[in-house]
Amino acid sequence: MKKNTIDKFIENRRAIYPKMFSGKAIPKEQIMELLVAANWAPSHKHSEAWRFVIFSGEGLQKFAVFQAKLYKAKSENSFQEAQYQKLLTKPLLCSHIIAVVAKRTGIVPHQEDICATSCAVQNLWLTASAMGLGCYWSTGGSTYNDEAKPFFGMNKEDTLLGFINLGMMDKSWPTGKRSPIEYKVTWVNG
């Protein structure tokens, strides 16, 4: 593969939000291609800490109801009906939602499990973009809620890193922008 091709895929990766999805389902074969790409992420000592729980079809409704109920139970005095409704309806705009779990392997420090899992997400996201699929990594909903771990089949020491929202595109591909790299780098020479 030519370097300029890789650069193009990296520069064109975007967060494509569920409101931009067409409502059409992504074929399972394409979802499997995304997961295979994710599986090629680097991981120290081959720990391969990434785990994925995939919701589609009626599973999206189960996911939505779970998150909304958990929000309602945990919010007490801060409950907002609009947030509750968003948790009930937003997942249904997606073709698939993938819960991203960094399993604590014990092979390496857990920080490395988290980093490797994040690399797996980047592989998945770049592949989705190359395929013209909408993709958005969300850390809302039940992401930081330990009570959610059993629902996603997690052990208590595992880390939920959020949710990949996937859908077929309904809009044109958005343009991106970044501030120059020179503002983010410090060189230490000699």
Residue pairs with C-beta under 8 A, 6 or more apart in sequence:
9 126
9 129
9 130
10 126
11 176
12 129
12 173
12 176
13 125
13 126
13 129
13 176
14 129
14 173
14 174
14 176
15 135
15 136
15 137
16 133
16 134
16 135
16 136
16 167
16 169
16 174
17 134
17 136
17 165
18 90
18 91
18 93
18 94
18 134
18 136
18 165
18 167
19 93
20 134
20 167
20 169
20 170
20 171
21 93
21 94
21 95
21 134
21 167
21 168
21 169
21 170
22 167
22 168
22 169
22 170
23 93
23 167
23 168
23 170
24 95
24 167
24 168
25 56
25 95
25 168
26 95
26 96
26 133
26 166
26 167
26 168
30 131
30 133
31 54
31 56
31 96
31 166
33 127
33 131
34 124
34 127
34 128
34 131
34 133
34 166
35 52
35 124
37 123
37 124
37 126
37 127
38 50
38 52
38 120
38 121
38 123
38 124
38 127
39 48
39 50
39 120
40 123
41 50
41 116
41 117
41 119
41 120
41 122
41 123
42 116
42 119
43 49
43 50
43 108
43 112
43 113
43 116
43 119
44 107
44 108
44 112
44 116
45 107
45 108
47 105
47 107
47 108
47 112
47 113
47 116
48 105
48 116
49 102
49 103
49 104
49 105
49 112
49 113
49 114
49 116
49 117
50 100
50 101
50 102
50 103
50 116
50 117
50 120
50 121
51 100
51 101
51 102
51 103
51 154
51 158
52 98
52 99
52 100
52 101
53 98
53 99
53 101
53 152
53 153
54 96
54 97
54 98
54 99
55 62
55 63
55 91
55 96
55 97
55 98
55 99
56 95
56 96
56 97
60 91
60 92
60 94
60 96
60 97
61 91
61 92
63 91
63 97
64 87
64 88
64 89
64 90
64 91
64 92
65 88
66 142
66 148
66 151
67 87
67 91
67 141
67 142
67 148
68 84
68 87
68 88
70 142
70 145
70 147
70 148
71 79
71 83
71 84
71 87
71 141
71 142
72 79
72 84
74 145
74 147
75 83
87 141
91 97
91 165
93 165
93 167
94 165
94 166
94 167
95 166
95 167
95 168
96 164
96 166
96 167
97 163
97 164
97 165
97 166
98 124
98 163
98 164
98 166
99 152
99 160
99 162
99 163
100 117
100 120
100 121
100 137
100 160
100 161
100 162
100 163
100 164
101 117
101 152
101 154
101 158
101 159
101 160
101 161
102 110
102 113
102 114
102 116
102 117
102 158
102 159
102 161
103 113
103 154
103 155
103 158
104 110
104 113
104 155
104 157
104 158
104 159
105 113
110 157
110 159
113 159
114 159
114 161
117 161
118 161
121 137
121 161
121 164
124 135
124 164
125 135
125 137
125 164
128 134
128 135
128 166
129 135
132 169
132 173
133 166
133 167
133 168
133 169
134 165
134 166
134 167
134 168
134 169
135 164
135 165
135 166
136 164
136 165
137 162
137 163
137 164
137 165
138 162
138 163
138 164
138 165
139 161
139 162
139 163
140 162
140 163
141 163
142 148
142 151
142 160
143 160
143 161
143 162
143 163
144 160
146 156
148 160
149 155
149 156
149 158
149 160
152 160
154 160
